Amino acid sequence: MKILVTGASGQLGSTLNALKGQFPTIEWVFKSSSQLNVTQPQSVTAAWENDSFDYCINCAAYTNADGADAEPEKAYDINVTGAKNLAMACAKNNSVLIHISTDFVFDGFINTPYKENDIARPIGFYGDTKFKGEQAVIKHWDKHFIIRTSWLYSGYGNNFMKTMLRLGQTKEEISVVYDQVGSPTHAHDLADFILQIVQQNSEAYGTYHYSNEGISSWYDFAKAIFELESASIIVHPITSEFYPTPAERPKYSVLDKSKTKNTFGIDIPHWTDSLKKELSEKTFAN
Ligand SMILES: NC(=O)c1ccc[n+]([C@@H]2O[C@H](COP(=O)([O-])OP(=O)(O)OC[C@H]3O[C@@H](n4cnc5c(N)ncnc54)[C@H](OP(=O)(O)O)[C@@H]3O)[C@@H](O)[C@H]2O)c1
């Protein structure tokens, strides 16, 4: 079993890399953006020139939701053209493509968890490019798993948990929005799910939702982090209008995981349990 991981130095790529020791029968090839640029067809096809892969896990993405409006071409290139290039290379070489997408494909105007076949209607450019990336994958290669996830955090890269840990050490009080609701997802749990798909050798190709169980606002998430860290910082709940961001965020982006759980027979940890585990172990903190 041989697996190619693109975008390997990002949060999810680094998490997979940290887990690879637990899967000695898998031969892993991790490629960072400088080693495999998904926007360049030659760079993508070169990865398969002297190699064959059973799976390609695409962790490469333009993930800065606020930056996407300012750099639309770059965001489109990475999230849409990059996804298409990988899907075409996977099709040519018969590698299963596991492509990661986002809750931001939904507008957040409903208040019940989104199912995979609910209408995607992104409200920002980042979400729009991620949705078009999904469509490119679907168009170019049947053997794909598209996994939509949300509010990813880990000890790697930049994420909300790490920002809160930093603020907890430097601020006495902060304000955090409570009117955006979703599910924090520990990158380790998402990586475990991806490896479940691989280990099951599943052919149930299609689109799936994966986030941790439970529902939280950013305020709840921040409070939980500080409580677990015994930080004395005061957290004020505010509405989004008092924390304007360049890109609008969905107000409600909880993902329904019934299809995922039924198809793969997995249990998904609750976000509070995974957060507790991450903060007690801080295994990947760097
Ligand atoms: N982070 C979240 O909260 C969140 C939420 C929902 C869904 N997701 C999705 O989950 C996936 C993984 O996210 P993440 O948090 O791990 O992202 P990340 O930490 O931002 O990592 C993305 C990686 O993509 C690489 N990359 C950028 N341009 C590239 C290119 N042209 N060719 C190859 N690689 C390129 C980056 O490399 P450089 O560092 O060298 O630029 C980086 O290592 C993404 O698909 C994202 O859309 C994330």
The ligand as an SDF file (V2000), in Angstrom:
LIG
                    3D

 48 52  0  0  0  0  0  0  0  0999 V2000
   -8.1640   24.7460    8.8450 N   0  0  0  0  0  0  0  0  0  0  0  0
   -9.4780   24.6420    8.9790 C   0  0  0  0  0  0  0  0  0  0  0  0
  -10.0790   25.1530    9.9330 O   0  0  0  0  0  0  0  0  0  0  0  0
  -10.2820   23.8930    7.9660 C   0  0  0  0  0  0  0  0  0  0  0  0
  -11.6790   23.8250    8.1150 C   0  0  0  0  0  0  0  0  0  0  0  0
  -12.4070   23.1080    7.1660 C   0  0  0  0  0  0  0  0  0  0  0  0
  -11.7690   22.4770    6.1130 C   0  0  0  0  0  0  0  0  0  0  0  0
  -10.4140   22.5720    5.9980 N   0  0  0  0  0  0  0  0  0  0  0  0
   -9.7690   21.9100    4.8670 C   0  0  0  0  0  0  0  0  0  0  0  0
   -8.8930   20.9300    5.3780 O   0  0  0  0  0  0  0  0  0  0  0  0
   -7.7700   20.7810    4.5040 C   0  0  0  0  0  0  0  0  0  0  0  0
   -6.4920   20.8380    5.2920 C   0  0  0  0  0  0  0  0  0  0  0  0
   -6.4450   22.0850    5.9670 O   0  0  0  0  0  0  0  0  0  0  0  0
   -5.1980   22.5160    6.8550 P   0  0  0  0  0  0  0  0  0  0  0  0
   -5.7340   23.2570    8.0240 O   0  0  0  0  0  0  0  0  0  0  0  0
   -4.2950   21.3640    7.0520 O   0  0  0  0  0  0  0  0  0  0  0  0
   -4.5260   23.5810    5.8830 O   0  0  0  0  0  0  0  0  0  0  0  0
   -3.1100   24.3010    6.0190 P   0  0  0  0  0  0  0  0  0  0  0  0
   -2.5200   24.0550    7.3410 O   0  0  0  0  0  0  0  0  0  0  0  0
   -3.3390   25.7030    5.5660 O   0  0  0  0  0  0  0  0  0  0  0  0
   -2.2320   23.5230    4.9590 O   0  0  0  0  0  0  0  0  0  0  0  0
   -2.4300   23.6740    3.5960 C   0  0  0  0  0  0  0  0  0  0  0  0
   -1.1860   23.2040    2.9270 C   0  0  0  0  0  0  0  0  0  0  0  0
   -1.3660   23.3740    1.5080 O   0  0  0  0  0  0  0  0  0  0  0  0
   -0.1200   23.7350    0.9910 C   0  0  0  0  0  0  0  0  0  0  0  0
   -0.2200   24.3820   -0.2970 N   0  0  0  0  0  0  0  0  0  0  0  0
   -0.5790   25.6600   -0.5860 C   0  0  0  0  0  0  0  0  0  0  0  0
   -0.4820   25.8840   -1.9060 N   0  0  0  0  0  0  0  0  0  0  0  0
   -0.0470   24.7320   -2.4570 C   0  0  0  0  0  0  0  0  0  0  0  0
    0.2590   24.3260   -3.7690 C   0  0  0  0  0  0  0  0  0  0  0  0
    0.1400   25.1780   -4.8000 N   0  0  0  0  0  0  0  0  0  0  0  0
    0.6940   23.0710   -3.9780 N   0  0  0  0  0  0  0  0  0  0  0  0
    0.8140   22.2000   -2.9460 C   0  0  0  0  0  0  0  0  0  0  0  0
    0.5470   22.5210   -1.6780 N   0  0  0  0  0  0  0  0  0  0  0  0
    0.1130   23.7720   -1.4370 C   0  0  0  0  0  0  0  0  0  0  0  0
    0.4700   24.6790    2.0130 C   0  0  0  0  0  0  0  0  0  0  0  0
    1.8610   24.7330    1.8390 O   0  0  0  0  0  0  0  0  0  0  0  0
    2.7040   26.0570    2.2150 P   0  0  0  0  0  0  0  0  0  0  0  0
    2.6060   26.1370    3.7000 O   0  0  0  0  0  0  0  0  0  0  0  0
    4.0560   25.7700    1.7100 O   0  0  0  0  0  0  0  0  0  0  0  0
    2.0010   27.1880    1.5060 O   0  0  0  0  0  0  0  0  0  0  0  0
    0.0740   23.9980    3.3050 C   0  0  0  0  0  0  0  0  0  0  0  0
    1.0750   23.1250    3.7260 O   0  0  0  0  0  0  0  0  0  0  0  0
   -7.9280   21.8610    3.4350 C   0  0  0  0  0  0  0  0  0  0  0  0
   -8.4970   21.3030    2.2890 O   0  0  0  0  0  0  0  0  0  0  0  0
   -8.9080   22.8350    4.0420 C   0  0  0  0  0  0  0  0  0  0  0  0
   -9.6510   23.5180    3.0680 O   0  0  0  0  0  0  0  0  0  0  0  0
   -9.6550   23.2550    6.9040 C   0  0  0  0  0  0  0  0  0  0  0  0
  1  2  1  0
  2  3  2  0
  2  4  1  0
  4  5  1  0
  4 48  2  0
  5  6  2  0
  6  7  1  0
  7  8  2  0
  8  9  1  0
  8 48  1  0
  9 10  1  0
  9 46  1  0
 10 11  1  0
 11 12  1  0
 11 44  1  0
 12 13  1  0
 13 14  1  0
 14 15  2  0
 14 16  1  0
 14 17  1  0
 17 18  1  0
 18 19  2  0
 18 20  1  0
 18 21  1  0
 21 22  1  0
 22 23  1  0
 23 24  1  0
 23 42  1  0
 24 25  1  0
 25 26  1  0
 25 36  1  0
 26 27  1  0
 26 35  1  0
 27 28  2  0
 28 29  1  0
 29 30  1  0
 29 35  2  0
 30 31  1  0
 30 32  2  0
 32 33  1  0
 33 34  2  0
 34 35  1  0
 36 37  1  0
 36 42  1  0
 37 38  1  0
 38 39  2  0
 38 40  1  0
 38 41  1  0
 42 43  1  0
 44 45  1  0
 44 46  1  0
 46 47  1  0
M  CHG  2   8   1  16  -1
M  END
$$$$
